């Protein structure tokens, strides 16, 4: 294990002022539509509003979709549609996003903002258990990008359904993989323990190469390896 010293630990404490600077200099401040969606989410579901992705993470989603030229995306966990809106904005012409959730109430707000954002025609919402939705997808590799941000005990199952459906070079993104730092607790809570199990599961998966980034609540990026690079 690396030593915790000045040569290996280079992360800066992210003060409020520095975070504000980061958002502005990185052009990651939410535009008026995204800002309104965050406000409406706080008003409608105040005890769950933290489930929306952070502004810098939303900007990164759009950036990565555009960088990859992704056309086929799956999202597990829609909530009120902030991340879906960010993903759909980055889609190439003719691209489509399938997003999964179980809440008609939360996703009603999502539909409103997808329409106002001009991306509703690119998004297909599938209500119901996400595992059922994923298992109904074509089994062969066909996805360019996937984003998992849903119930933590379900992460391993979602991962196992998605990895075989990813094209070589495709990107999987998994949110909350640091879970407020609780993943290193000696006795983590149920959700943190589930995230820790997932993290170890993904780390040992030789079908992908991955990195974990300290963005927002932790974001894991995994690239699907070409099939001839995967150990037999």
C-alpha positions in Angstrom: 0.0 0.0 0.0 1.2 3.5 -0.8 2.4 5.6 2.1 0.2 8.6 3.1 2.8 11.3 2.6 3.4 14.4 0.5 4.7 12.3 -2.5 1.5 10.2 -2.8 -1.3 12.3 -1.4 -1.8 15.4 -3.5 -5.5 16.1 -3.0 -6.4 19.6 -1.8 -9.0 20.2 0.9 -12.0 21.4 -1.2 -13.2 24.5 0.6 -16.4 26.3 -0.3 -14.4 29.0 -2.1 -12.2 26.6 -4.0 -15.2 24.5 -5.0 -16.9 27.6 -6.4 -13.7 28.5 -8.3 -13.6 24.9 -9.7 -17.2 25.1 -10.9 -16.7 28.5 -12.6 -13.2 27.9 -14.1 -14.2 24.4 -15.3 -17.4 25.8 -16.9 -19.4 23.4 -14.7 -21.9 25.9 -13.1 -25.4 24.5 -13.9 -27.2 26.5 -16.6 -30.6 28.0 -15.7 -32.5 24.8 -16.6 -30.3 22.5 -14.6 -30.3 24.9 -11.7 -34.1 25.1 -11.7 -34.3 21.3 -11.8 -32.1 21.1 -8.7 -34.2 23.7 -7.0 -37.5 21.9 -7.9 -36.0 18.7 -6.6 -35.1 20.3 -3.3 -38.7 21.7 -3.0 -40.4 18.4 -4.0 -38.3 15.9 -2.2 -36.2 17.7 0.4 -35.0 14.6 2.2 -33.9 12.9 -0.9 -32.5 15.8 -3.0 -29.0 14.8 -2.3 -29.6 11.9 -4.7 -29.1 14.2 -7.7 -25.5 14.1 -9.1 -23.3 17.0 -8.2 -23.0 19.8 -10.8 -19.4 18.9 -11.7 -20.3 15.3 -12.1 -23.2 16.2 -14.4 -20.8 18.3 -16.5 -18.4 15.4 -16.7 -21.2 13.1 -17.9 -22.0 15.4 -20.8 -18.2 15.8 -21.6 -17.6 12.0 -21.6 -20.6 11.2 -23.8 -19.4 13.8 -26.3 -15.8 12.6 -26.1 -16.8 9.0 -26.8 -19.3 9.9 -29.5 -21.7 7.6 -27.6 -24.9 6.7 -29.3 -26.3 3.9 -27.1 -26.5 4.6 -23.3 -28.1 3.0 -20.4 -28.7 4.7 -17.0 -29.7 2.8 -13.9 -31.4 5.2 -11.5 -33.2 8.2 -13.0 -34.5 10.1 -9.9 -35.6 13.5 -11.1 -33.6 13.4 -14.3 -30.6 15.6 -13.7 -28.1 13.0 -14.8 -30.3 11.9 -17.7 -30.5 15.4 -19.0 -26.7 15.7 -18.8 -26.2 12.4 -20.6 -28.7 13.1 -23.3 -27.2 16.5 -24.0 -24.0 14.9 -25.0 -25.5 12.2 -27.4 -24.4 12.0 -31.0 -27.0 12.6 -33.7 -29.3 9.6 -33.7 -28.2 8.5 -30.2 -30.6 7.2 -27.5 -30.6 6.8 -23.8 -32.6 4.2 -21.9 -33.0 5.1 -18.2 -34.4 2.9 -15.5 -36.3 3.8 -12.4 -39.2 2.5 -10.2 -40.8 5.9 -9.2 -43.5 7.4 -11.4 -43.6 10.4 -9.0 -39.9 11.3 -9.2 -39.7 10.7 -13.0 -42.6 13.0 -13.7 -40.4 15.9 -12.9 -37.7 14.3 -15.1 -40.0 14.2 -18.1 -40.9 17.8 -17.7 -37.3 18.9 -17.8 -36.3 16.5 -20.6 -39.0 18.2 -22.7 -38.0 21.7 -21.8 -34.4 20.8 -22.5 -35.2 19.5 -25.9 -33.9 16.0 -25.3 -37.2 14.0 -24.6 -37.0 12.4 -28.0 -33.6 10.9 -27.1 -34.7 9.4 -23.8 -36.7 6.2 -23.1 -37.8 5.8 -19.5 -38.5 2.3 -18.4 -40.3 2.0 -15.1 -39.9 -1.2 -13.1 -37.1 -3.2 -11.5 -33.8 -2.3 -13.2 -32.6 -5.9 -13.4 -35.7 -6.8 -15.4 -35.0 -3.9 -17.7 -31.4 -4.8 -18.2 -32.1 -8.5 -18.7 -34.6 -7.5 -21.5 -31.9 -5.7 -23.4 -30.1 -7.5 -26.3 -27.6 -9.9 -24.8 -24.8 -9.1 -27.3 -22.4 -6.2 -26.8 -24.1 -3.0 -28.1 -23.7 -0.3 -25.5 -21.3 2.6 -25.7 -21.8 3.9 -22.2 -23.6 3.0 -18.9 -24.2 4.9 -15.7 -25.1 3.2 -12.5 -26.6 5.4 -9.7 -29.3 3.5 -7.9 -29.9 1.3 -4.9 -26.5 0.3 -3.5 -27.2 -3.4 -2.8 -28.1 -3.8 -6.4 -24.8 -2.5 -7.8 -23.2 -5.9 -8.4 -26.2 -7.3 -10.2 -26.5 -4.2 -12.4 -22.7 -4.5 -13.2 -23.0 -8.1 -14.1 -25.9 -7.5 -16.5 -24.2 -4.5 -18.1 -20.5 -5.6 -18.6 -21.3 -8.3 -21.2 -23.5 -5.8 -23.1 -20.7 -3.2 -23.4 -18.8 -2.8 -26.6 -15.0 -3.0 -26.5 -13.8 0.4 -25.4 -17.2 1.3 -23.9 -17.4 3.1 -20.6 -19.2 2.2 -17.4 -19.5 4.8 -14.7 -20.6 4.0 -11.2 -21.6 6.7 -8.7 -21.2 7.0 -4.9 -18.3 4.5 -4.8 -16.7 6.3 -1.8 -20.1 6.7 0.0 -19.3 9.7 2.2 -16.0 7.9 3.2 -17.9 5.2 5.0 -16.5 2.5 2.7 -13.4 2.4 4.9 -15.3 2.2 8.3 -14.6 -0.9 10.3 -18.3 -1.5 10.7 -20.0 0.3 7.8 -23.8 0.6 7.5 -25.7 -1.6 5.1 -25.5 0.7 2.1 -21.8 1.5 2.6 -21.0 -2.2 3.0 -22.9 -2.9 -0.2 -20.8 -0.3 -2.0 -17.6 -1.7 -0.5 -18.6 -5.2 -1.8 -19.2 -3.7 -5.2 -15.9 -1.9 -5.3 -14.0 -5.1 -4.5 -16.1 -7.0 -7.1 -15.3 -4.4 -9.8 -11.6 -4.2 -8.8 -11.2 -7.9 -9.5 -13.1 -8.0 -12.8 -10.5 -8.7 -15.5 -13.0 -7.7 -18.3 -12.4 -4.0 -17.5 -9.7 -1.6 -16.6 -10.9 1.0 -14.1 -10.0 4.0 -12.0 -11.8 5.5 -9.0 -11.9 9.3 -8.8 -12.7 11.5 -5.8 -15.4 13.4 -7.7 -18.4 14.3 -5.6 -19.2 11.1 -3.6 -16.7 9.0 -5.6 -17.0 8.0 -9.2 -15.6 4.8 -10.7 -14.8 4.7 -14.4 -14.4 1.4 -16.1 -13.4 0.7 -19.7 -14.5 -2.5 -21.3 -11.4 -4.3 -22.6 -11.3 -5.7 -26.2 -12.3 -9.3 -26.0 -8.9 -10.6 -27.1 -7.3 -8.8 -24.1 -9.5 -10.5 -21.5 -7.8 -13.5 -19.9 -9.4 -16.8 -20.8 
